[in-house]
Amino acid sequence: MKFSLVILAYNEGVSIGNVVRSVTPVIRKMEPSFELVVVNNGSTDNTVEVLENLRKEVPELKAVKVFPNQGYGNGVLVGWENSSGEVLGFMHADGQADLDSIPALYGKLISENLDFCKTVRIERKEPPFRIIQSVIYNNLFRLLFGGRYRDINGTPKIFRRSFYEKLKLSSRDWFLDPEIMLKAMRMKTKIGEVEISWDSRKGGPSHVSLLTALEFIKNMFVYKFFRRL
């Protein structure tokens, strides 16, 4: 069953090479039929040069360029639009995710015949502000929409293509993760969760700012009271 993993890279020239080289053998062992779709999401650093060199090393790598950057969600959606797998996934290029979570998610999806599996970050090597921010996000999400699911923004996430096509995702900004969860809950999808550890960034600054947090919270209220999706 072909697996397509989208990796979103925005000015991740420092880390993307190591992430691709590290994740490739993990997926090869898990599922020999796969592709890595790396979306260069409007980078202005050396990400494009790094990807050109990586393509010589990793034949399964497909590089997709988006310029200018039109948002986090847009980059992920463009990646899926350029994917051909029966199972789709996505992760970030910052090197924080535990790569063993990918075969754990994939195995759970297949063995339990699920449509959707996601990670839950239980150990996080991040600044206190980011951890507190996440706690606020998740508590507000459960207060507004209910549900028992943890870590709405946790990645990697993987799901079957048939499920993805039913979602009809539209968020081009940071609200993509909540949109996936809200629509999955609305569809009464059985969602699998895998607990993981979350490392510190391997290079460069985080792209999540206070404005990102405010945008995220605003979108939750808009969705709750105006049903924009």
C-alpha positions as CSV (number, residue, x, y, z in Angstrom):
1,M,0.0,0.0,0.0
2,K,1.8,3.1,-1.2
3,F,2.6,5.7,1.5
4,S,3.1,9.4,0.8
5,L,4.6,11.5,3.5
6,V,4.5,15.3,3.1
7,I,7.2,17.2,4.8
8,L,6.7,21.0,5.1
9,A,9.8,23.1,4.9
10,Y,9.9,26.9,5.3
11,N,13.5,28.1,5.7
12,E,14.6,24.8,7.1
13,G,17.9,24.5,5.1
14,V,19.7,23.7,8.4
15,S,17.6,20.7,9.3
16,I,15.8,19.4,6.2
17,G,18.8,17.3,5.0
18,N,19.1,15.4,8.2
19,V,15.3,14.9,8.5
20,V,15.1,13.4,5.0
21,R,18.2,11.2,5.5
22,S,16.8,10.0,8.9
23,V,13.2,9.3,7.9
24,T,14.0,7.6,4.6
25,P,15.3,4.3,6.1
26,V,12.5,4.3,8.7
27,I,9.9,4.4,6.0
28,R,11.7,2.0,3.6
29,K,11.7,-0.6,6.4
30,M,8.0,0.0,7.1
31,E,6.6,0.3,3.6
32,P,8.9,-0.2,0.5
33,S,6.4,1.6,-1.7
34,F,6.5,5.2,-0.7
35,E,7.4,8.8,-1.6
36,L,8.6,11.8,0.4
37,V,7.0,14.9,-0.9
38,V,8.9,17.9,0.5
39,V,7.2,21.2,0.1
40,N,9.5,24.1,-0.1
41,N,7.0,26.5,1.3
42,G,8.3,29.9,0.1
43,S,11.8,29.5,1.6
44,T,14.3,32.3,1.2
45,D,17.3,30.5,2.6
46,N,19.2,27.6,1.0
47,T,16.4,25.0,1.3
48,V,16.0,24.7,-2.5
49,E,19.8,23.9,-2.9
50,V,19.7,21.3,-0.2
51,L,16.7,19.6,-1.8
52,E,18.4,19.5,-5.2
53,N,21.3,17.6,-3.6
54,L,19.0,15.3,-1.7
55,R,17.2,14.2,-4.8
56,K,20.5,12.7,-6.0
57,E,20.7,10.6,-2.8
58,V,17.0,9.7,-2.2
59,P,15.1,8.6,-5.4
60,E,11.8,8.6,-3.5
61,L,12.1,12.3,-2.9
62,K,9.8,14.7,-4.8
63,A,10.4,18.4,-4.2
64,V,7.5,20.8,-4.7
65,K,8.0,24.5,-4.7
66,V,5.5,27.0,-3.4
67,F,6.4,30.7,-3.8
68,P,5.5,33.0,-2.2
69,N,4.5,31.4,1.0
70,Q,0.7,31.4,1.3
71,G,0.4,29.8,4.7
72,Y,1.1,26.6,6.6
73,G,-2.1,24.9,5.6
74,N,-1.7,25.8,2.0
75,G,1.8,24.2,1.9
76,V,0.5,21.0,3.4
77,L,-2.5,20.9,1.0
78,V,-0.2,21.5,-2.0
79,G,1.9,18.6,-0.8
80,W,-1.1,16.2,-0.7
81,E,-2.3,17.4,-4.1
82,N,1.1,16.3,-5.4
83,S,1.0,12.9,-3.6
84,S,-0.1,9.6,-5.1
85,G,-0.2,7.3,-2.1
86,E,-3.2,5.3,-0.8
87,V,-2.1,6.4,2.7
88,L,-1.1,10.0,3.3
89,G,0.8,11.7,6.1
90,F,2.6,14.9,7.0
91,M,5.2,16.1,9.4
92,H,7.4,19.2,9.9
93,A,11.0,19.6,8.7
94,D,12.3,20.9,12.1
95,G,13.6,17.5,13.4
96,Q,11.4,17.6,16.5
97,A,9.2,14.5,15.8
98,D,10.1,11.1,17.0
99,L,10.5,9.3,13.7
100,D,9.6,5.9,15.2
101,S,6.1,7.3,15.5
102,I,5.6,7.0,11.8
103,P,5.7,3.1,11.7
104,A,3.7,3.1,15.0
105,L,1.0,5.3,13.4
106,Y,1.0,3.3,10.1
107,G,0.9,-0.1,11.9
108,K,-2.0,1.1,14.1
109,L,-3.9,2.4,11.1
110,I,-3.6,-0.9,9.2
111,S,-3.9,-3.4,12.1
112,E,-7.0,-1.6,13.6
113,N,-8.5,-0.7,10.2
114,L,-8.6,2.9,11.1
115,D,-9.0,5.9,8.8
116,F,-6.9,8.4,10.7
117,C,-4.1,8.3,13.3
118,K,-2.3,11.1,15.0
119,T,0.4,11.6,17.6
120,V,0.2,13.0,21.1
121,R,3.3,14.8,22.5
122,I,3.7,13.7,26.1
123,E,7.4,14.7,26.6
124,R,8.3,18.1,25.1
125,K,11.7,19.7,25.0
126,E,10.5,23.1,24.3
127,P,10.4,26.5,25.9
128,P,7.7,26.8,28.7
129,F,5.8,29.4,26.6
130,R,5.2,26.9,23.8
131,I,4.0,24.2,26.2
132,I,1.6,26.6,28.0
133,Q,0.4,27.8,24.6
134,S,-0.4,24.2,23.6
135,V,-2.3,23.5,26.9
136,I,-4.4,26.6,26.3
137,Y,-5.1,25.6,22.7
138,N,-6.2,22.1,23.6
139,N,-8.3,23.1,26.6
140,L,-10.1,25.8,24.6
141,F,-10.7,23.3,21.7
142,R,-12.3,20.8,24.1
143,L,-14.3,23.5,25.8
144,L,-15.7,24.8,22.5
145,F,-16.1,21.5,20.6
146,G,-16.0,18.7,23.2
147,G,-14.3,15.4,22.4
148,R,-11.7,13.5,24.3
149,Y,-8.8,13.9,21.9
150,R,-5.4,15.3,23.0
151,D,-2.9,17.4,21.3
152,I,-4.9,18.7,18.3
153,N,-1.8,20.0,16.6
154,G,0.3,16.9,17.2
155,T,2.2,15.6,14.2
156,P,2.9,13.4,12.3
157,K,-0.6,12.6,11.3
158,I,-1.5,9.9,8.8
159,F,-4.8,8.8,7.1
160,R,-6.2,6.9,4.2
161,R,-6.7,8.8,1.0
162,S,-10.4,7.9,0.9
163,F,-10.8,9.7,4.3
164,Y,-8.7,12.7,3.1
165,E,-11.0,13.1,0.1
166,K,-14.1,13.2,2.3
167,L,-12.6,15.9,4.5
168,K,-12.6,18.6,1.7
169,L,-10.1,20.7,3.6
170,S,-10.0,24.4,3.0
171,S,-7.8,26.0,5.7
172,R,-4.7,27.6,4.2
173,D,-3.4,28.9,7.5
174,W,-2.5,27.4,10.9
175,F,-6.1,26.2,11.4
176,L,-5.6,23.1,9.2
177,D,-4.9,20.7,12.1
178,P,-8.1,21.7,14.0
179,E,-10.1,21.5,10.8
180,I,-9.0,18.0,10.3
181,M,-9.9,17.1,13.8
182,L,-13.3,18.9,13.8
183,K,-14.4,17.2,10.5
184,A,-13.1,13.8,11.7
185,M,-15.2,14.2,14.9
186,R,-18.2,15.4,12.9
187,M,-17.9,12.3,10.7
188,K,-17.7,10.1,13.9
189,T,-14.3,8.8,12.7
190,K,-12.5,6.4,15.0
191,I,-9.2,8.3,15.6
192,G,-6.1,6.4,16.7
193,E,-3.5,8.1,18.9
194,V,0.1,7.3,19.5
195,E,2.1,8.9,22.4
196,I,5.5,10.3,21.4
197,S,8.4,12.4,22.7
198,W,9.0,15.8,21.1
199,D,12.5,17.1,20.8
200,S,13.9,20.6,20.6
201,R,14.3,22.3,17.2
202,K,17.4,21.2,15.3
203,G,18.2,24.6,13.8
204,G,16.7,28.0,13.1
205,P,13.9,29.9,14.9
206,S,10.4,28.6,15.3
207,H,7.8,30.0,12.8
208,V,5.1,30.0,15.5
209,S,4.6,33.4,16.9
210,L,2.1,35.3,19.1
211,L,0.2,36.3,16.0
212,T,0.0,32.6,15.1
213,A,-1.6,31.9,18.5
214,L,-4.1,34.7,18.2
215,E,-5.0,33.6,14.6
216,F,-5.6,30.1,15.9
217,I,-7.8,31.2,18.7
218,K,-9.8,33.6,16.5
219,N,-10.4,30.8,14.0
220,M,-11.7,28.5,16.6
221,F,-14.3,31.0,17.7
222,V,-15.2,31.8,14.0
223,Y,-15.7,28.1,13.3
224,K,-17.8,27.6,16.5
225,F,-20.1,30.6,16.0
226,F,-20.1,31.3,12.3
227,R,-19.4,27.8,10.8
228,R,-17.0,29.1,8.2
229,L,-15.8,25.6,7.1
